[in-house]
Each structure stands twice: as C-alpha cells, then as structure tokens.
C-alpha cells in the first residue's frame, strides 16, 4: 500500500463567485476500471450455485457471489465489504459477483449505514466468513486427494498440491457443502493481502453509468400507484380542513387520502400526484409556537451564560484557575440549522396487504424502520419485510424512515401498492435538520500557559457534543469543564454527516488557533505541545484519543503542506480532529484574488488504519472535505414563523463543482484494523478554511456560513 496518495484539481472556491476546470492526477481511473474484469474474462455463469453461509455462494464454474450486508449510501461499502470476504476466501476479484443482502438480523449483525462504522464493525466477521469457507474447501480437496490439508495451497480460487494436482472452487463446492463449516480458522497476515489495499472500482459503476434501476427512486412494481403528500407548511401546525376537488380534477389522479395531519394524493404517475398535491386547498391551525431564527439565536446565546447541574466533564477546579489567571479569553461560535440536501429526494415503496407488508427503498436503518412500520400497522414483525436499494446520498437523513412510514400508511389505507416520492421542496420544508447550536469557550492563562478551559454548549433537541467529552484537548489541561444545554424545539432535528463533530471541530479548532496567536505560539506546535502534555502528564478522566496517532497526522499534514515555509501570496490554515475512530489533519491554502479570498488547495493526512480500497477511500475523503467546505462557506438555513424560505437550491446555496479546491491526500501507512472514512474528513475542513481566511485577511470568523459573515467584517 502506498504511504500517500495525492490528487490535484485545478479548481478553486471563492467567497465571491468563481469558476474553474478540473483535472485529477495520482490515480489512473481507466486502470482502476480494468481491475474489475469485463464479463468475457469472468468465468462462465454457473448452472448450479452452492450456498455456504450468509455471505458466500459458489457456482459450479468457480464464479463466486458475495453478499454485501449493509445499506449502500454512496460510501462504496457494496464494493469494500465483499473485498474483505474475497480476500480471506482467496478468490480472484474478477470472478466475484456482488449482490445486496436482504435485511436479516439472524444472519447479519449490524445492517446500518451510519456513524462510519460499517467496515469497522464488520471487519472481523467478514474476514472470518471468507476464511471459514476457504478452509472448508481446502479440507475437502485434501480429503479427496488423501493428503494433509497443510500440504495444500490456494490462490485465486484454485487449490493445488505439490504433486501438481489442482481443483477449482467450483468443482469442490457441492462436496464441501456437505460438511460443517469449521469453528476456528486462521486469518491472513495483512502482508499477504492481494485484494485489500488495492483499488477496485465501484461494483455498481456500469449500472450507474447506464441508468439501470439501482436507486429507490427507480423502483416500480405491478399495479403500483404513485403518491405525493401535502404536509403542514410550518412546524407546529395541524390540519383542520381541506378541499381536494381541484386535485381530483387533475388528469391521472385517482384518490386523495387524509392520514394524520397530512394529505396523500395517489395517481398513475409521479407528476400527476405532485400536481394534484399542489392544488389542494388546506387549512391549518398553529397548535405549537412558531419559531424563527431570531428566537433561536437569542435562546442559544442566553444558555451560554449558564452552567449545568450535571456537567459532561469536570477535571480539577476551573473556577479557582480562572480566579488566579493573568488573562481570561472568551469566544462564542454559532451555526444554523442545516438540511441534508440528498441528491435523490426521499422516496419509498410499500405494498400492505392482509397477509404482509412489503417495503422497498433507500433506508440507512432497515431494521429500525421495519419495527416502526410493524408498530404503525399493528402487525407482527415477521409480516413486515424491507428490501434495500442503493441510495443517492443520505448524510443522516435516511436514518429517519418517516417517508417509509408514510408510504406504508398510504398503502394500508388505499389497499394497493404505493410509491411515495418527496419533491425537493417537500424535503427542505419537512426534513430532519442538523440542529442549530452555539459554543462558548473560556480559557484562563497563567504565566503564558493555559491553566483553565471551559466549554459551554447550547443546542436544540439534544447535544452536538454527544459522547465526546473526552476529546482533545481534555487530558492536557489540568482544569477542564464541559457544560451542555439541551433546548427543546418543534423543528425536527437529527444526525447530519459527522454528528457532533461537524460544527464542534470548526469552533474548537478555530478557537485553538486564535489562542495560539494570543500566546505567541505556532498553531501546529501549540497543538503538539498540548498532546505531549496529555501523554506525559495526563489529567482527569481518561481521554478517548491516542496521542501518537493524533500527533502523527498533524506532523504529516504540516510536512506535506510545507507548514512554516514562506509562500508569497499563499496563506495556510491548520485544523486537526479525531472523530468516528479516525484521525485527520487538514491544511487549507488560501490566496487573495482581486482582494477576495480563494481556497486553492487542501492537504489532508488521514490515519484510518488499514485502507481497504484506496480509490473508494480517496473518494470519501475528498467528498467529506468538499462537503465540509461548502456547508461552512455557504450553508444558511433560517426560519420565519416556523417555516424556511430556502425550499430549493435556488435559495439554499451548495458548493459548485467549479468551486472545489484541489485535494491532496496522504494516508498514514498502517496494518491496524480499519476505522471509518465516510465522515471524519468533514469536521476539520471548516476549521482549516476559517484559519486560512484569517491568515489571508486578518479576520476571525465566529459564525457559519462564512460567506455571510466575512463581508460583514469589512
């Protein structure tokens, strides 16, 4: 495995409008494509398949089908998870066919796409599944040859003996399946990996490029009707009356159904259903307070002046340290609610009959959704099935299967199969958002050293700090306290890509950068010094990060970005963060073009353990960085009377392709077990850009989106 991989894209992001072209170097995409062989190179399609376990079936020609257990949300686990099985099975990747596994909690432990945990949680199970079938096949061949299994070797699905005899998996499959799988097996030494650590293209690539029906929004079934829904126009409202006469007059509309405080429109096609929903005249009453952004800001800031009865963490005596400090520094950071903005709008299919309820669609949490549908319909769980399709993005939005429940309820009431589709406006107005939050940092300085650190969080509907009170810089500062305020809101909120860390990383790392400046210290050296304190003189409760790994990515990113070297006209900003079990450090490079800051490049160092599929890993890293920059720069979502006016992309600003900076990625070489990559590179991106913008302009940014507040600073 290469120690580093780099990409260079000659595009840039500007605070004002900008455009650019793109070029990627460092990976030969055509070469990566060729590693998944075309059909004529694969073994012939089998006449007979033999099932071995939940993951593997082998055909009589030697072709192998491997099931991918988790939902595919764009993180490429449908490729990477089977790679792990194939590695231990020791089959040629060109002879592997991948299928999406069904929901089956008896076979599979964790069928969830969330928290960047799919590979990490499945690592041992997937390896063991492949290794058990490999050993079973070797034992079967050895028995037929009347030799000891230790005398046999295997490569690319062919078992060989020193005397020259050989048998392929296909020839052994039926006989091997008559035996029990072994209980204990030896796993490969990582140095012997042939598939893991080598780039494999997305197994669905051909289908995606040719428009095959892979995604939920493509799904159809015989007798299916299409549905759209009218939902409350703002949070806190309930339905009191409606007139559906205009909707029923729309060509193609077959039925209008009230369900709860919503109205479903069924039609012969999606567009008729949407058109019918638009002309329904509904009356609403405001049952709960209609919140606005002014209230959100005022409430968040008011809570930052309060301690909590039960702090999340307390080390030492913070109050005493502040009283003895030579200087006290306070800064406040704020972030708005944010929608998920998945490219594929929410959708789901449901067919509820007297015997069963069949659902199909894009969902990150199939098991939880299955249980919720069963509860909604008051049916036994075994009567509800959910099949997973590929997803056009999720970012946490598809953890919450409200759209699946709506489809199930409409099908149950209509007594026919229903395909429900959200419009973009539906998803923006009735979504599940990242909660608005604010942080106040207060630091005490004595003899030019940090002696007290107090973080106060205020967040709607939960905590953005989550389970992270043991994150850096705790353990390095003797007197350390974290308070968190949960403020209730009727605006629906939930996990948004890199929960907890997505805003906290920017706020905390921007503050550390400013603190380093106040102390007259280099930003990188300041962080390394704090980490060294956590190593040599740790304080308080245990911290959840490994100092060597944290310091390792900091040093690697700084080295590769040329930190500390003078580059005329180029300004660097640093950020490092540990989240979702992965260590990431990023350096943003900003130039001033016509007095406007332009983000030209991000240098990123990542320690994610063993890299399963470098091409997929690179895509996840780049995507997380660009997503993080885009939302930090542009993500603005305000409410007025419980409703947002950002109902589509004409008002909700996303980063454009021509605004994406070059991204250069360096992996820390490791044989440690793999961790997550779908989320960890997003949190540091905003902090790196904010710190680089300060280096370029002298302006400190305390609110997101940056584009809104940068100009205000003048």
C-alpha positions in Angstrom: 0.0 0.0 0.0 1.3 3.4 -0.9 2.1 5.6 2.0 0.5 8.6 0.3 -1.9 9.3 -2.4 -2.5 12.7 -3.9 -4.9 14.4 -6.1 -4.6 17.8 -7.8 -7.7 19.6 -9.0 -7.1 22.9 -10.7 -10.4 24.3 -9.4 -10.9 26.8 -6.6 -13.6 28.1 -4.3 -14.1 31.8 -3.8 -16.0 33.8 -1.3 -17.4 35.6 -4.3 -18.4 33.8 -7.5 -15.7 31.8 -9.2 -15.4 29.1 -11.9 -12.7 26.6 -12.9 -12.0 23.4 -14.7 -10.9 20.1 -13.2 -8.0 17.6 -13.6 -7.3 14.7 -11.3 -3.8 13.1 -11.2 -2.4 10.4 -8.9 -4.9 7.7 -9.8 -5.4 6.2 -13.3 -9.1 5.8 -13.4 -9.1 3.7 -16.5 -6.6 1.4 -14.8 -8.8 1.1 -11.8 -11.7 0.2 -14.1 -9.8 -2.6 -15.7 -9.3 -4.3 -12.3 -12.9 -5.4 -12.3 -12.8 -7.6 -15.4 -15.3 -7.4 -18.2 -17.8 -10.2 -18.5 -16.0 -12.1 -21.1 -12.9 -12.5 -18.8 -15.0 -13.8 -15.9 -15.8 -17.5 -15.5 -18.9 -18.7 -17.2 -22.2 -18.2 -15.4 -23.0 -21.2 -13.3 -25.8 -23.7 -13.9 -25.7 -24.6 -10.2 -25.0 -22.4 -7.1 -24.0 -23.8 -3.7 -24.8 -21.6 -0.6 -22.2 -21.8 2.2 -23.2 -19.1 4.6 -24.9 -15.7 4.8 -22.2 -14.2 2.6 -20.9 -16.7 0.0 -22.3 -18.9 -2.7 -20.1 -20.6 -5.2 -21.1 -21.7 -8.7 -20.1 -24.8 -10.4 -17.9 -22.8 -12.8 -16.0 -21.1 -10.0 -17.9 -17.9 -10.1 -18.5 -16.6 -6.6 -21.4 -14.4 -5.3 -20.7 -12.4 -2.2 -23.5 -10.6 -0.4 -22.9 -7.1 0.9 -24.8 -6.8 4.1 -25.1 -3.1 4.8 -27.1 -0.3 3.0 -25.1 1.3 0.2 -25.4 5.1 0.6 -22.6 6.1 -1.7 -19.7 5.2 0.7 -18.9 2.2 -1.6 -19.2 -0.5 1.1 -21.1 -2.6 -1.5 -17.6 -3.0 -3.0 -15.4 -2.8 0.0 -17.2 -5.2 2.3 -17.1 -8.0 -0.3 -13.4 -7.3 -0.9 -12.8 -8.3 2.7 -14.7 -11.6 2.2 -13.0 -12.3 -1.1 -9.5 -11.6 0.4 -9.9 -14.3 3.0 -11.7 -16.6 0.7 -8.8 -16.2 -1.7 -10.8 -15.9 -4.9 -9.9 -13.8 -7.9 -11.8 -10.5 -7.7 -12.7 -10.7 -11.4 -14.6 -13.9 -10.5 -16.7 -12.2 -7.9 -20.3 -11.1 -8.3 -21.7 -8.8 -5.6 -25.3 -8.7 -4.5 -27.1 -6.5 -1.9 -28.0 -8.7 1.0 -31.6 -8.8 2.3 -32.5 -7.5 5.8 -31.8 -10.5 8.0 -30.7 -9.8 11.6 -30.3 -13.5 12.3 -27.6 -13.6 9.6 -26.1 -10.2 9.9 -25.1 -8.3 13.0 -25.4 -4.6 12.0 -27.2 -3.7 8.9 -27.0 0.1 9.3 -25.3 2.8 7.3 -24.3 5.4 9.9 -21.5 6.6 12.1 -18.8 5.5 9.6 -19.0 2.1 11.3 -19.8 -0.4 8.5 -16.2 -1.5 7.8 -15.1 -1.2 11.4 -17.9 -3.2 12.8 -17.9 -5.8 10.1 -14.1 -6.3 9.7 -13.7 -9.5 11.8 -17.0 -11.0 10.8 -16.4 -10.6 7.1 -12.8 -11.9 7.3 -13.9 -14.9 9.3 -16.7 -15.7 6.8 -14.3 -15.9 3.9 -11.7 -17.8 5.9 -14.1 -20.5 7.0 -15.3 -21.3 3.5 -11.7 -21.3 2.3 -10.6 -23.8 4.9 -13.7 -25.9 4.2 -12.8 -26.1 0.5 -9.1 -26.9 1.3 -10.1 -29.7 3.7 -12.5 -31.1 1.1 -9.7 -31.1 -1.6 -7.3 -32.7 0.8 -9.8 -35.4 1.7 -10.3 -36.3 -2.0 -6.6 -36.4 -2.6 -6.0 -38.3 0.7 -3.3 -35.7 1.8 -2.9 -33.5 4.8 -4.6 -30.0 4.3 -1.3 -28.4 5.3 0.2 -29.7 2.1 -2.3 -27.7 0.0 -2.1 -24.1 -1.1 -4.8 -21.9 -2.6 -4.7 -18.9 -4.9 -7.5 -17.2 -6.9 -10.0 -19.9 -6.2 -7.7 -22.8 -7.2 -6.4 -25.3 -4.6 -3.1 -27.0 -5.5 -0.9 -29.8 -4.2 2.8 -30.1 -4.6 2.3 -33.2 -6.8 0.7 -31.0 -9.4 -2.9 -31.8 -8.8 -5.4 -28.9 -8.6 -9.1 -28.3 -8.2 -11.1 -25.1 -8.6 -13.7 -24.0 -6.0 -16.5 -24.7 -8.5 -15.5 -28.4 -8.7 -15.4 -28.7 -4.9 -18.4 -26.6 -3.9 -21.1 -29.3 -3.8 -19.0 -31.8 -1.9 -17.7 -29.1 0.6 -21.2 -28.1 1.3 -22.0 -31.5 2.8 -19.6 -30.7 5.6 -19.9 -28.3 8.6 -18.1 -25.0 8.5 -15.1 -25.0 10.8 -15.4 -23.2 14.1 -11.9 -21.8 14.3 -9.8 -20.5 11.4 -6.6 -18.6 10.9 -6.8 -15.2 9.2 -4.3 -13.9 6.8 -1.4 -11.8 7.8 -2.0 -8.3 6.2 1.3 -8.5 4.4 -0.2 -11.3 2.3 -3.2 -9.3 1.2 -3.8 -9.2 -2.5 -7.2 -7.6 -2.8 -7.4 -5.5 0.3 -5.2 -2.4 -0.2 -5.7 -2.3 -4.0 -8.1 -0.1 -5.7 -11.3 -1.7 -7.1 -13.9 0.4 -8.9 -17.5 0.6 -7.7 -19.3 -2.7 -8.5 -22.4 -0.7 -9.5 -20.5 1.6 -11.8 -21.7 0.1 -15.1 -25.3 0.3 -13.8 -24.9 3.8 -12.6 -23.4 5.0 -15.9 -26.0 3.3 -18.0 -29.0 4.3 -15.9 -30.1 0.9 -14.6 -32.7 0.8 -11.8 -30.4 0.7 -8.8 -31.9 3.5 -6.6 -35.1 3.6 -4.7 -36.5 6.3 -6.9 -36.2 3.9 -9.9 -38.2 1.1 -8.2 -41.5 0.0 -9.7 -43.9 -2.9 -9.2 -47.0 -4.2 -11.0 -50.2 -2.4 -10.0 -48.3 0.3 -8.3 -49.8 3.8 -7.9 -47.6 6.9 -7.3 -48.1 9.2 -4.4 -47.2 12.7 -3.2 -48.2 14.3 0.1 -49.3 17.6 1.5 -47.7 18.3 4.9 -48.0 21.1 7.4 -46.5 24.3 5.8 -44.6 25.1 9.0 -43.6 23.4 12.2 -46.2 23.4 15.0 -49.2 23.3 12.6 -52.1 20.8 12.4 -54.6 20.2 9.6 -58.1 21.5 10.3 -59.8 21.2 6.8 -59.1 20.7 3.1 -60.7 20.9 -0.3 -59.5 18.2 -2.7 -61.8 19.0 -5.7 -59.1 20.6 -7.8 -56.7 17.7 -7.1 -59.2 15.1 -8.2 -59.7 17.0 -11.4 -56.0 16.6 -12.4 -55.6 14.0 -15.1 -54.1 10.8 -13.6 -55.1 11.5 -10.0 -57.1 8.5 -8.7 -57.6 9.2 -5.0 -57.0 11.6 -2.1 -56.4 10.3 1.4 -56.1 12.1 4.7 -53.6 10.4 7.1 -52.9 12.2 10.3 -52.1 15.9 9.6 -51.1 15.0 6.0 -53.0 14.5 2.8 -51.9 11.9 0.3 -52.5 12.2 -3.5 -52.5 8.9 -5.5 -52.1 9.0 -9.2 -51.0 7.0 -12.3 -47.6 8.8 -12.4 -45.4 10.9 -10.1 -46.0 14.2 -11.9 -49.8 13.9 -11.7 -49.5 13.1 -7.9 -47.3 16.2 -7.4 -49.5 18.4 -9.5 -52.6 17.2 -7.6 -50.9 17.9 -4.2 -50.0 21.4 -5.3 -53.7 22.4 -5.9 -55.1 21.0 -2.7 -56.6 23.8 -0.6 -55.8 23.1 3.1 -56.5 25.0 6.3 -54.1 24.8 9.2 -54.0 25.9 12.8 -50.9 26.8 14.8 -51.0 24.4 17.8 -47.4 24.9 18.9 -45.2 28.0 18.9 -43.9 29.0 15.5 -40.2 29.5 16.0 -37.9 31.9 14.0 -34.2 32.3 13.7 -34.1 35.4 15.9 -35.6 33.3 18.7 -33.1 30.5 18.0 -30.1 32.9 18.2 -31.4 34.6 21.3 -32.1 31.4 23.1 -28.8 29.8 22.3 -26.8 32.8 23.4 -28.8 33.1 26.7 -27.9 29.5 27.6 -24.2 30.1 27.1 -24.1 32.1 30.3 -25.3 29.2 32.4 -23.6 26.3 33.9 -25.5 23.0 34.2 -26.2 21.0 37.4 -24.6 17.9 35.8 -21.6 18.9 33.6 -20.4 16.4 31.0 -16.9 16.5 32.3 -15.0 18.2 35.1 -11.3 17.9 35.7 -9.7 20.0 38.5 -11.1 23.3 39.7 -11.9 25.5 36.8 -13.3 28.4 38.9 -10.2 28.6 41.1 -8.0 28.6 38.0 -9.9 31.4 36.4 -9.7 33.4 39.6 -5.9 33.0 39.6 -5.4 33.6 35.8 -3.4 36.5 34.4 -5.8 36.7 31.5 -9.2 35.2 30.5 -10.1 34.8 26.8 -13.7 34.1 25.7 -15.1 33.5 22.3 -18.5 32.4 21.0 -19.3 30.4 17.8 -22.7 29.9 16.2 -24.1 27.6 13.5 -27.6 27.4 11.9 -29.9 24.5 11.3 -28.9 22.7 8.1 -30.9 20.3 5.8 -29.3 17.2 4.4 -29.8 18.0 0.7 -29.6 14.5 -0.7 -29.4 14.4 -4.4 -32.1 11.7 -4.5 -35.2 13.0 -2.8 -36.9 10.8 -0.2 -39.0 8.0 -1.6 -40.3 4.6 -0.7 -42.4 1.8 -2.0 -45.0 -0.1 0.2 -47.4 -2.9 -0.5 -49.6 -3.6 2.5 -52.0 -6.5 2.2 -53.9 -8.6 4.7 -51.1 -11.1 4.8 -47.9 -8.9 4.8 -46.3 -5.6 4.3 -43.6 -5.4 1.7 -41.4 -2.3 1.6 -38.6 -1.4 -0.8 -36.4 1.7 -0.8 -33.4 3.7 0.2 -33.0 3.5 4.0 -30.0 3.7 6.3 -31.8 1.9 9.2 -33.8 -1.0 7.7 -34.2 -3.0 11.0 -35.4 0.0 13.0 -37.7 1.0 10.1 -39.1 -2.5 9.9 -40.0 -2.3 13.6 -41.6 1.1 13.3 -43.7 0.0 10.3 -44.8 -3.0 12.3 -45.8 -0.8 15.2 -47.6 1.7 13.0 -49.6 -1.0 11.2 -50.1 -3.0 14.5 -48.7 -6.1 12.7 -46.3 -8.8 13.8 -42.7 -8.0 12.9 -42.4 -11.2 10.8 -45.1 -9.9 8.5 -43.0 -6.8 7.5 -40.2 -7.0 5.0 -37.8 -4.3 3.9 -35.6 -4.6 0.8 -32.7 -2.1 0.4 -32.0 -0.2 -2.7 -28.9 1.9 -3.4 -29.2 5.5 -2.1 -28.5 8.8 -3.8 -27.0 10.2 -0.7 -28.1 10.1 2.9 -25.8 12.0 5.2 -28.1 11.0 8.2 -31.4 12.0 6.6 -32.2 8.4 5.6 -31.6 7.2 9.2 -35.1 8.5 9.8 -37.6 6.5 7.9 -40.6 8.9 8.1 -41.0 8.6 4.3 -41.2 4.8 4.6 -43.8 5.0 7.3 -45.8 7.5 5.2 -45.7 5.0 2.2 -46.8 2.1 4.4 -49.7 4.1 5.9 -50.9 5.2 2.5 -50.7 1.7 1.1 -52.6 0.4 4.1 -55.4 2.9 3.6 -55.5 2.7 -0.2 -55.2 -1.1 -0.1 -52.9 -1.1 -3.1 -49.1 -0.8 -3.7 -47.9 2.8 -3.4 -44.7 4.5 -4.4 -44.3 7.8 -2.4 -41.9 10.5 -3.6 -40.9 13.8 -2.0 -40.3 16.8 -4.1 -37.2 18.9 -3.3 -39.5 21.4 -1.6 -41.1 18.6 0.5 -37.7 17.5 1.7 -36.4 21.1 2.5 -39.6 22.0 4.3 -40.4 18.8 6.1 -37.0 17.4 6.7 -34.8 16.4 9.6 -32.2 19.0 10.1 -28.8 19.4 11.8 -29.7 21.4 15.0 -28.7 25.0 15.4 -26.1 25.2 18.1 -23.6 27.6 19.8 -20.4 27.2 21.8 -18.7 29.5 24.2 -15.0 28.8 25.0 -13.5 30.4 28.0 -9.8 29.9 28.8 -7.6 31.1 31.7 -4.0 31.9 31.0 -1.3 32.0 33.8 2.4 32.6 33.0 1.6 32.3 29.3 0.2 28.8 29.8 -3.4 27.6 29.5 -4.5 26.7 33.0 -8.3 26.6 32.7 -10.6 25.5 29.9 -14.4 25.8 30.0 -16.6 24.9 27.1 -20.4 25.6 27.2 -22.7 24.2 24.5 -26.3 25.2 23.7 -28.1 23.0 21.2 -31.7 22.4 20.1 -33.1 18.9 20.6 -30.1 17.2 22.0 -26.4 17.8 22.1 -23.9 18.4 19.3 -21.2 17.4 21.9 -22.8 14.0 22.1 -20.4 11.3 23.5 -17.3 13.5 23.0 -16.5 15.0 26.4 -13.2 13.0 26.3 -12.0 14.5 23.1 -8.9 16.7 22.7 -7.8 18.9 24.4 -9.1 17.2 27.6 -6.4 15.3 29.4 -3.9 18.1 28.5 -5.3 20.9 30.6 -5.5 20.5 34.4 -8.7 22.4 34.9 -11.2 21.4 32.3 -15.1 21.6 32.3 -17.8 20.9 29.7 -21.4 22.0 30.1 -24.2 21.2 27.6 -27.7 22.6 27.4 -30.4 20.8 25.5 -33.2 23.2 24.3 -36.5 21.7 23.1 -37.8 22.7 19.7 -40.7 21.5 17.5 -38.4 21.7 14.4 -37.4 18.1 13.6 -33.6 17.5 14.1 -31.3 14.6 13.9 -27.9 13.3 12.8 -26.2 15.2 10.0 -23.0 14.0 8.4 -20.4 13.6 11.2 -22.8 14.2 14.1 -21.5 16.2 17.0 -18.2 16.9 15.3 -19.4 18.7 12.1 -19.6 22.1 13.9 -17.7 21.5 17.1 -14.5 20.7 15.2 -14.6 24.1 13.4 -15.4 26.0 16.6 -12.9 24.3 18.8 -10.1 24.3 16.3 -10.6 27.9 15.2 -10.5 28.9 18.9 -7.3 26.9 19.5 -5.8 28.7 16.5 -6.7 32.1 17.9 -5.4 31.0 21.3 -2.1 30.0 19.9 -1.8 33.5 18.4 -2.6 35.2 21.7 0.1 33.1 23.4 2.6 33.9 20.6 2.9 30.2 19.5 2.8 28.4 16.2 -0.6 26.8 15.7 0.8 23.4 14.9 3.4 23.4 17.7 0.8 24.6 20.1 -1.4 21.5 19.4 1.6 19.2 19.5 2.6 20.6 22.9 -0.9 20.1 24.3 -0.8 16.5 23.1 2.6 16.0 24.7 1.1 17.2 28.0 -1.7 14.6 27.6 1.0 11.9 27.1 3.4 12.8 29.8 1.1 14.4 32.5 -2.5 13.3 31.7 -5.1 14.8 34.0 -8.7 14.0 34.9 -10.7 11.1 33.5 -9.4 9.0 30.6 -9.3 10.7 27.2 -10.5 8.8 24.1 -7.7 9.6 21.7 -4.3 8.1 21.1 -1.6 10.8 21.3 0.8 9.2 18.9 -1.9 8.8 16.1 -3.2 12.3 16.7 0.3 13.8 16.6 1.2 11.6 13.6 -1.5 13.1 11.3 -0.7 16.6 12.5 3.0 16.2 11.6 2.3 14.5 8.3 -0.2 17.2 7.1 2.1 20.0 8.2 5.1 18.4 6.4 3.2 17.8 3.2 1.7 21.3 3.1 5.0 23.0 3.8 3.8 24.5 7.1 6.2 27.1 8.3 7.7 27.8 4.9 7.1 31.1 3.2 5.0 31.1 0.1 4.4 34.6 -1.3 0.7 35.3 -1.6 -0.3 31.9 -0.1 -1.8 31.7 3.3 -2.2 28.5 5.3 -4.7 27.4 7.9 -4.5 24.3 10.1 -7.0 22.0 11.7 -6.9 18.5 13.2 -9.7 16.4 14.6 -10.4 12.9 15.8 -13.9 11.6 15.1 -15.6 8.3 14.2 -12.4 6.5 15.3 -10.3 8.2 12.6 -7.5 10.9 12.9 -7.5 13.7 10.3 -5.4 16.8 9.9 -6.0 19.3 7.1 -4.1 22.4 5.9 -6.1 24.8 3.8 -4.3 27.1 1.3 -5.9 30.5 0.6 -4.9 33.2 -1.9 -6.3 36.6 -2.3 -7.5 37.2 -5.9 -8.8 40.7 -6.5 -8.9 41.1 -2.7 -11.3 38.2 -2.4 -10.0 35.0 -0.6 -9.9 31.9 -2.8 -9.5 28.4 -1.3 -7.0 26.8 -3.7 -6.0 23.6 -2.0 -6.5 21.3 0.9 -3.7 19.0 2.1 -5.1 16.1 4.2 -3.4 13.5 6.4 -5.5 10.5 7.5 -4.9 7.7 9.9 -7.8 5.2 9.3 -5.9 2.0 10.0 -5.7 -0.4 7.0 -7.1 1.1 3.8 -9.4 -1.5 2.2 -10.0 0.2 -1.1 -7.7 3.2 -1.8 -9.9 4.5 -4.6 -13.0 4.4 -2.6 -11.2 5.9 0.4 -9.9 8.8 -1.6 -13.5 9.5 -2.9 -14.8 9.5 0.7 -12.0 11.8 1.9 -12.4 14.3 -1.0 -16.2 14.2 -0.7 -16.1 14.9 3.0 -13.7 17.8 2.7 -15.6 19.5 -0.1 -18.9 18.9 1.7 -17.4 20.4 4.8 -16.0 23.5 3.0 -19.3 24.0 1.1 -21.5 24.0 4.2 -19.1 26.1 6.3 -18.9 28.6 3.5 -22.5 28.7 2.2 -24.9 26.7 4.4 -27.5 29.1 5.5 -31.0 28.0 6.7 -33.2 30.4 8.5 -36.8 30.2 9.8 -39.6 32.7 9.9 -42.8 31.7 11.7 -41.8 28.1 11.8 -41.0 27.9 8.0 -37.9 28.3 5.9 -38.0 30.1 2.6 -35.0 28.0 1.3 -37.2 25.5 -0.4 -34.8 24.6 -3.2 -31.3 25.0 -4.4 -32.1 28.4 -5.9 -32.1 29.7 -2.3 -30.1 27.1 -0.4 -26.5 27.5 -1.6 -24.4 24.5 -2.1 -20.8 24.4 -3.3 -20.4 24.1 -7.1 -18.1 21.7 -8.9 -16.1 24.6 -10.2 -15.5 25.9 -6.7 -14.0 22.7 -5.3 -10.3 23.2 -4.4 -7.5 20.7 -5.2 -7.4 18.0 -2.6 -4.1 16.2 -1.8 -4.5 13.1 0.4 -1.8 11.3 2.5 -2.6 8.1 4.3 -0.6 7.0 7.4 0.6 3.6 6.5 -0.9 1.1 8.9 -1.8 -2.5 9.4 -4.2 -1.6 12.3 -7.8 -2.6 11.9 -9.7 -0.2 9.6 -11.8 2.6 11.0 -14.3 4.9 9.3 -14.0 7.3 6.4 -17.5 8.5 5.4 -17.5 11.3 7.9 -14.1 12.2 9.6 -12.7 14.5 6.9 -15.7 16.8 7.0 -15.3 18.3 10.5 -11.7 19.7 10.1 -12.5 21.3 6.7 -14.4 24.3 8.1 -11.7 25.0 10.7 -8.8 24.8 8.3 -10.6 27.2 5.9 -11.5 29.6 8.7 -7.9 29.7 10.0 -6.6 30.2 6.5 -9.0 33.0 5.9 -7.7 34.7 9.0 -4.1 34.2 7.8 -5.1 35.9 4.5 -7.3 38.7 5.7 -6.8 39.1 9.5 -10.5 38.4 10.0 -11.7 35.9 12.5 -15.0 34.1 11.7 -17.2 33.1 14.6 -20.4 32.2 12.7 -21.3 30.0 9.8 -21.9 30.4 6.9 -18.6 32.2 6.3 -19.7 33.9 3.1 -22.4 35.7 5.0 -20.2 37.0 7.8 -16.9 37.5 6.1 -18.2 40.6 4.2 -19.9 41.9 7.3 -16.5 42.1 8.9 -15.4 44.6 6.2 
